[in-house]
Amino acid sequence: MAKDEENYHILVVEDNLGDFVILEEYLSESLLNLKTKHAESFKAAAEYLEDVENYFDIVFLDLSLPDKSGEELVLEIIKLAIGIPVVVLTGFSNLEFGSRSLALGASDYLLKDDLSPAILFKSLLYNIQRVKFISELKESRSKYSDLFQLNPSPIIVFDLETLKVLDINQAAILKYGYGAEEFLSMNLFDFRPMEDSDTLRQAIDGFWVKNTKDFKPITRHLKKNQEIIDVEISPAKIKINNKDAGLVLINDITENLKYIRKIEEQNEAFKEIAWIQSHVVRAPLARLLGLVNLLEISEEGASKENNELLEFIKGSVLELDKIVRDINEKSEIISSRE
């Protein structure tokens, strides 16, 4: 059988030299690059595990040592072997405790009389991979928790059937003003103004049940102080304990909408001003220009000074008319872009 070429660092805590030699020989049959440390007492094992220069992939632990044994030994070794699988080695007399050691935190237990190269190799691989998987899972959960809790936008997780809140992040607590316990006693209708209840029902039926594409992400939410805010929501389905749940990421757009409404009001006012300029202001200008033309006709042969004055008035009227026309053209360009 081809040997495993990975590097393995193993600590064997065993006071019986013969048992240690057998275990090392069995492991050597399957492992090409095996490095073992032998501790004949708890004290020696503790020194190995506390030394930061030592690295171990797995610990094989005999239940009976000269200076410590049984439950106390298992608990102390597990406390020192952080992130390292501990496999208990037991005889027939301690077989019952061997199984109980799993509840204390041991990764596995093996009966010494049943040991073989295949059993040892299988236990080694299984327990190393198992602890690695658990560590990665904890890290993944920690990252998820960090992403969830540290997200600057409020997030609400709820039961899809009852609409009851299942979880919230810190941003939701700060935004809505409810405490964590208050949140967990609420449902989605508690966040909506009373008159928006039907809108929520339609949204739930459309997005979560029928999966319609005309879902409107902008709605209104109600804070604890009864302030109504405009929000944009991004919903998604997730699994919690193998059950479908809804997750909603919330973006408060109240100030954005206020700004947009203000711009729209200003645009309306601008349109009104432009209309006044193009219709109301130009009307008297046209009349004034007509009067100037009449004066020019009636004042034929008038003095040079009067003719110059009329030309000045006419030029000013035409200049003002051009300004009004330019403003009107620019307002039309702005209106066409809306």
C-alpha positions as CSV (number, residue, x, y, z in Angstrom):
1,M,0.0,0.0,0.0
2,A,1.3,3.4,-0.9
3,K,2.1,5.6,2.1
4,D,0.7,9.0,2.8
5,E,3.4,11.5,2.0
6,E,2.0,14.4,4.1
7,N,3.9,15.6,7.1
8,Y,2.3,14.5,10.4
9,H,3.4,15.7,13.9
10,I,1.9,13.4,16.5
11,L,2.0,13.5,20.3
12,V,1.6,10.2,22.0
13,V,0.8,10.4,25.7
14,E,1.5,6.9,27.0
15,D,3.4,5.7,30.1
16,N,3.8,2.2,28.7
17,L,6.9,2.2,26.4
18,G,5.8,-1.0,24.7
19,D,2.4,0.4,23.7
20,F,4.1,3.5,22.4
21,V,6.5,1.5,20.2
22,I,3.6,-0.6,18.8
23,L,1.5,2.5,18.0
24,E,4.5,4.2,16.3
25,E,5.2,1.1,14.2
26,Y,1.5,0.9,13.1
27,L,1.5,4.6,12.1
28,S,4.8,4.2,10.2
29,E,3.2,1.6,8.0
30,S,0.8,4.2,6.6
31,L,2.7,7.5,7.0
32,L,5.9,8.3,5.2
33,N,6.8,11.5,7.0
34,L,5.9,10.8,10.6
35,K,7.3,12.8,13.5
36,T,6.3,11.7,17.0
37,K,6.8,13.1,20.5
38,H,6.4,10.7,23.4
39,A,5.2,11.9,26.8
40,E,5.1,9.4,29.6
41,S,3.3,11.7,32.1
42,F,0.8,14.5,32.1
43,K,3.5,16.9,33.2
44,A,5.6,16.0,30.1
45,A,2.6,16.2,27.8
46,A,1.7,19.6,29.2
47,E,5.2,20.9,28.6
48,Y,5.0,19.7,25.0
49,L,1.6,21.4,24.4
50,E,2.6,24.6,26.1
51,D,5.7,25.0,24.1
52,V,4.8,27.4,21.3
53,E,7.6,25.9,19.1
54,N,5.8,22.6,19.0
55,Y,3.1,21.9,16.5
56,F,0.9,18.7,16.6
57,D,-1.7,17.5,14.2
58,I,-3.2,15.0,16.7
59,V,-2.8,13.7,20.3
60,F,-3.2,10.0,21.2
61,L,-3.9,9.9,25.0
62,D,-3.7,6.9,27.3
63,L,-6.3,7.2,30.1
64,S,-4.0,6.2,33.0
65,L,-0.8,8.1,33.7
66,P,1.3,8.2,36.8
67,D,0.4,11.8,37.7
68,K,-3.1,12.1,36.4
69,S,-5.9,9.9,35.0
70,G,-9.5,9.6,34.0
71,E,-11.8,12.5,33.5
72,E,-9.4,15.1,35.1
73,L,-6.7,14.0,32.6
74,V,-8.9,14.2,29.6
75,L,-10.2,17.7,30.6
76,E,-6.7,19.0,31.2
77,I,-5.3,17.7,28.0
78,I,-8.2,19.1,25.9
79,K,-7.8,22.4,27.6
80,L,-4.1,22.5,26.5
81,A,-4.6,21.0,23.1
82,I,-6.6,23.9,21.6
83,G,-7.6,23.1,18.0
84,I,-5.9,19.7,18.1
85,P,-8.0,16.5,18.0
86,V,-7.5,14.3,21.1
87,V,-8.0,10.5,20.6
88,V,-8.4,8.5,23.8
89,L,-6.7,5.1,24.0
90,T,-8.5,2.8,26.4
91,G,-8.5,-0.9,27.5
92,F,-11.5,-3.1,28.1
93,S,-11.6,-2.0,31.7
94,N,-12.1,1.6,30.7
95,L,-14.2,1.1,27.6
96,E,-17.3,2.7,29.1
97,F,-15.3,5.8,30.1
98,G,-13.8,5.9,26.6
99,S,-17.2,6.5,25.1
100,R,-18.0,9.0,27.8
101,S,-14.8,10.9,27.0
102,L,-16.5,12.1,23.8
103,A,-18.9,14.2,25.9
104,L,-15.8,15.7,27.6
105,G,-14.5,17.0,24.3
106,A,-12.4,14.1,23.0
107,S,-12.5,13.6,19.2
108,D,-12.5,9.8,19.3
109,Y,-11.6,6.8,21.4
110,L,-9.8,3.6,20.4
111,L,-9.6,0.2,22.1
112,K,-5.9,-0.7,22.5
113,D,-6.5,-4.4,21.9
114,D,-8.2,-3.7,18.6
115,L,-5.5,-1.4,17.2
116,S,-4.2,-2.0,13.7
117,P,-2.3,0.1,11.2
118,A,-5.6,0.6,9.2
119,I,-7.7,1.5,12.2
120,L,-5.0,4.0,13.4
121,F,-4.6,5.6,10.0
122,K,-8.3,5.9,9.5
123,S,-8.8,7.5,12.9
124,L,-5.9,9.9,12.3
125,L,-7.2,11.1,9.0
126,Y,-10.8,11.3,10.1
127,N,-10.2,13.2,13.3
128,I,-7.7,15.7,11.7
129,Q,-10.1,16.4,8.9
130,R,-13.1,16.6,11.3
131,V,-11.4,19.2,13.6
132,K,-10.3,21.1,10.5
133,F,-13.8,21.1,9.1
134,I,-15.3,22.3,12.5
135,S,-12.7,25.0,12.7
136,E,-13.5,26.2,9.2
137,L,-17.2,26.1,10.0
138,K,-16.7,28.2,13.1
139,E,-14.6,30.7,11.1
140,S,-17.3,30.8,8.4
141,R,-20.0,31.4,11.0
142,S,-17.9,34.1,12.7
143,K,-17.4,35.8,9.3
144,Y,-21.2,35.6,8.6
145,S,-21.9,37.0,12.1
146,D,-19.4,39.8,11.5
147,L,-20.9,40.7,8.1
148,F,-24.4,40.6,9.6
149,Q,-23.7,42.6,12.8
150,L,-21.1,45.0,11.3
151,N,-23.1,45.8,8.2
152,P,-23.9,49.6,8.3
153,S,-27.4,49.0,6.8
154,P,-30.2,47.6,9.0
155,I,-31.0,43.9,8.3
156,I,-34.1,42.0,9.5
157,V,-34.5,38.3,9.3
158,F,-38.0,36.9,9.6
159,D,-40.1,33.7,9.4
160,L,-41.7,33.5,5.9
161,E,-44.9,31.9,7.3
162,T,-45.6,34.0,10.4
163,L,-43.6,37.1,9.4
164,K,-42.2,37.1,13.0
165,V,-38.8,38.7,13.4
166,L,-36.0,36.0,14.0
167,D,-32.9,38.2,14.1
168,I,-31.7,41.7,13.6
169,N,-28.4,43.5,13.5
170,Q,-27.1,46.4,15.5
171,A,-27.8,48.9,12.7
172,A,-31.5,48.0,12.8
173,I,-31.6,48.6,16.6
174,L,-30.0,52.0,16.1
175,K,-32.2,53.0,13.1
176,Y,-35.6,51.9,14.5
177,G,-35.1,52.6,18.2
178,Y,-36.3,49.2,19.5
179,G,-34.3,47.0,21.8
180,A,-33.2,43.5,20.7
181,E,-35.9,41.8,22.8
182,E,-38.6,44.1,21.5
183,F,-37.6,43.3,18.0
184,L,-37.9,39.6,18.5
185,S,-41.5,40.0,19.8
186,M,-42.5,41.8,16.6
187,N,-43.6,41.0,13.1
188,L,-43.3,42.8,9.8
189,F,-46.7,44.6,10.2
190,D,-45.3,46.3,13.2
191,F,-42.8,48.2,11.0
192,R,-45.5,49.6,8.7
193,P,-48.0,52.4,9.1
194,M,-51.5,51.1,9.6
195,E,-52.6,52.3,6.2
196,D,-49.8,50.4,4.5
197,S,-50.9,46.9,5.7
198,D,-52.5,46.0,2.4
199,T,-49.4,47.1,0.5
200,L,-47.3,44.8,2.7
201,R,-49.7,41.9,2.1
202,Q,-49.5,42.5,-1.7
203,A,-45.7,42.7,-1.6
204,I,-45.4,39.4,0.4
205,D,-47.8,37.7,-2.0
206,G,-46.1,39.1,-5.0
207,F,-42.4,38.7,-4.1
208,W,-42.3,35.8,-1.7
209,V,-45.1,33.6,-3.0
210,K,-45.6,34.4,-6.7
211,N,-42.1,35.7,-7.4
212,T,-43.4,38.5,-9.6
213,K,-40.9,40.8,-11.2
214,D,-42.9,44.0,-10.6
215,F,-41.9,44.1,-7.0
216,K,-41.5,47.7,-5.8
217,P,-38.5,48.0,-3.4
218,I,-39.4,51.5,-2.1
219,T,-41.8,51.6,0.8
220,R,-42.5,53.2,4.2
221,H,-41.4,52.0,7.6
222,L,-42.4,53.1,11.1
223,K,-39.9,53.7,13.8
224,K,-40.5,53.3,17.5
225,N,-41.0,57.1,18.0
226,Q,-43.7,56.9,15.3
227,E,-41.6,58.7,12.7
228,I,-42.3,57.4,9.2
229,I,-39.2,56.9,7.0
230,D,-38.9,56.1,3.3
231,V,-36.8,53.0,2.7
232,E,-35.5,50.9,-0.2
233,I,-35.5,47.2,0.6
234,S,-33.5,44.3,-0.9
235,P,-35.2,41.0,0.0
236,A,-33.7,37.5,-0.2
237,K,-34.6,34.0,0.9
238,I,-32.2,32.2,3.3
239,K,-32.2,28.9,5.3
240,I,-32.3,28.9,9.1
241,N,-32.3,25.5,10.7
242,N,-33.4,24.0,7.3
243,K,-36.4,26.3,7.2
244,D,-37.0,29.0,4.7
245,A,-36.7,32.5,6.1
246,G,-36.7,36.0,4.6
247,L,-33.8,38.5,4.9
248,V,-34.3,42.2,4.2
249,L,-31.5,44.7,3.7
250,I,-32.9,48.2,4.4
251,N,-31.6,51.5,3.1
252,D,-33.1,54.7,4.5
253,I,-33.7,57.0,1.5
254,T,-35.8,59.6,3.4
255,E,-33.3,62.4,2.9
256,N,-32.6,61.4,-0.7
257,L,-36.3,61.6,-1.5
258,K,-36.7,64.9,0.3
259,Y,-33.8,66.2,-1.8
260,I,-35.4,64.9,-5.0
261,R,-38.8,66.4,-4.1
262,K,-37.1,69.7,-3.4
263,I,-35.4,69.6,-6.8
264,E,-38.7,68.7,-8.5
265,E,-40.4,71.7,-6.7
266,Q,-37.6,74.0,-7.9
267,N,-37.9,72.7,-11.4
268,E,-41.6,73.4,-11.4
269,A,-41.0,76.9,-10.1
270,F,-38.3,77.4,-12.8
271,K,-40.8,76.2,-15.5
272,E,-43.3,78.7,-14.2
273,I,-40.7,81.5,-14.2
274,A,-39.7,80.5,-17.8
275,W,-43.3,80.6,-18.9
276,I,-43.8,84.1,-17.4
277,Q,-40.6,85.3,-19.1
278,S,-41.6,83.9,-22.5
279,H,-45.3,85.0,-22.4
280,V,-46.0,87.6,-19.8
281,V,-42.7,89.6,-20.1
282,R,-42.4,89.4,-23.8
283,A,-46.0,90.8,-24.3
284,P,-45.2,94.3,-23.0
285,L,-41.8,94.1,-24.7
286,A,-43.6,93.6,-28.0
287,R,-46.0,96.4,-27.3
288,L,-43.1,98.7,-26.3
289,L,-41.2,97.8,-29.5
290,G,-44.4,98.6,-31.5
291,L,-44.7,102.1,-29.8
292,V,-41.0,102.8,-30.7
293,N,-41.8,101.9,-34.3
294,L,-44.8,104.3,-34.3
295,L,-42.7,107.0,-32.8
296,E,-40.1,106.6,-35.5
297,I,-42.7,107.1,-38.2
298,S,-44.4,110.0,-36.4
299,E,-41.1,111.7,-35.6
300,E,-39.8,111.8,-39.2
301,G,-37.8,115.0,-39.7
302,A,-37.4,115.3,-35.9
303,S,-34.2,116.5,-34.3
304,K,-31.1,114.4,-34.3
305,E,-31.3,114.1,-30.5
306,N,-34.8,112.7,-30.6
307,N,-33.8,110.2,-33.3
308,E,-30.8,109.0,-31.3
309,L,-33.0,108.6,-28.2
310,L,-35.5,106.5,-30.1
311,E,-32.7,104.3,-31.5
312,F,-31.3,103.8,-28.0
313,I,-34.7,102.8,-26.7
314,K,-35.3,100.5,-29.6
315,G,-31.9,98.9,-29.1
316,S,-32.5,98.4,-25.4
317,V,-35.9,96.8,-26.1
318,L,-34.4,94.4,-28.7
319,E,-31.6,93.5,-26.3
320,L,-34.0,92.7,-23.5
321,D,-36.2,90.7,-25.9
322,K,-33.1,88.7,-26.9
323,I,-32.3,88.0,-23.3
324,V,-35.8,86.7,-22.7
325,R,-35.6,84.5,-25.8
326,D,-32.3,83.0,-24.6
327,I,-33.7,82.2,-21.2
328,N,-36.7,80.6,-22.8
329,E,-34.6,78.4,-25.1
330,K,-32.4,77.2,-22.2
331,S,-35.5,76.4,-20.1
332,E,-36.8,74.3,-23.0
333,I,-33.5,72.4,-23.2
334,I,-33.6,71.7,-19.5
335,S,-37.3,70.5,-19.8
336,S,-36.5,68.2,-22.7
337,R,-33.8,66.4,-20.5
338,E,-36.3,65.5,-17.7
